[in-house]
Amino acid sequence: MTVGKVSTKPPQGTKIVYIKRVKGIQPMRTTTKAQALEQFRYNWKVSGSTDIVAKREAWGIFTDELCREGYITMKKYESWSNPF
């Protein structure tokens, strides 16, 4: 097929590869613990809460979400200790 003067047909011998996108799965991004901790501390400051136990629980939930969303690997999730 030709559109204008440009052919939309791939050159002879070219393989067309289709990448299957899975809903909710995105490419792995790398986040360091220092970056995650900085973001968490900002979020906690903005929330205005002063409950220490809730802060510990929130850190666990925060890192869980980072792992589920692909911002950190499972290995990082399992090895990061709770700093609070």
C-alpha positions in Angstrom: 0.0 0.0 0.0 1.3 3.5 -0.8 0.2 6.7 0.8 1.3 9.7 -1.2 4.9 8.8 -2.3 5.6 6.8 0.9 5.1 3.0 1.0 3.6 1.7 4.2 4.7 -1.9 3.3 7.8 -3.0 5.2 10.9 -3.9 3.2 11.2 -7.5 2.0 12.4 -9.9 4.7 11.4 -7.5 7.6 9.8 -9.2 10.5 6.9 -7.4 12.2 6.9 -8.0 15.9 3.9 -7.2 18.0 4.4 -6.5 21.7 1.6 -7.7 23.9 0.6 -5.0 26.4 -0.8 -6.4 29.6 -3.2 -4.0 31.4 -1.7 -2.6 34.5 1.8 -3.9 33.8 4.3 -1.2 32.8 8.0 -1.2 32.2 10.1 -1.4 35.3 11.3 1.9 36.7 14.1 2.2 39.1 13.6 4.0 42.4 16.2 4.0 45.1 15.4 3.7 48.8 16.6 7.3 49.3 14.2 8.6 46.6 11.3 6.6 48.0 12.1 7.8 51.6 12.2 11.4 50.4 8.9 11.1 48.7 7.3 9.3 51.7 8.5 11.9 54.1 7.1 14.6 52.0 3.7 12.8 51.7 3.7 12.2 55.5 4.5 15.9 56.2 1.7 17.0 54.0 -0.7 14.6 55.6 -0.2 16.3 59.0 -0.4 13.1 61.0 1.8 12.6 64.1 1.0 8.9 64.9 4.3 6.9 64.9 2.6 3.5 64.6 0.5 4.8 61.6 3.7 6.1 60.1 5.3 2.6 60.2 2.2 1.0 58.7 2.0 3.7 56.0 5.7 3.0 55.0 4.8 -0.7 54.5 1.8 0.3 52.4 3.8 2.8 50.4 6.5 0.3 49.5 3.9 -2.3 48.7 2.3 0.1 46.2 5.7 1.0 44.7 6.3 -2.7 44.1 2.8 -3.3 42.6 3.2 -0.3 40.3 6.6 -1.5 39.1 8.7 1.3 40.6 10.8 -1.1 42.7 11.6 -4.8 42.3 10.3 -7.5 44.5 13.9 -8.0 45.8 14.0 -4.3 46.9 10.5 -4.6 48.5 11.6 -7.6 50.5 15.0 -6.2 51.6 14.2 -2.6 52.5 13.8 -2.3 56.3 11.3 0.0 57.9 13.2 3.2 58.8 10.5 4.4 61.3 
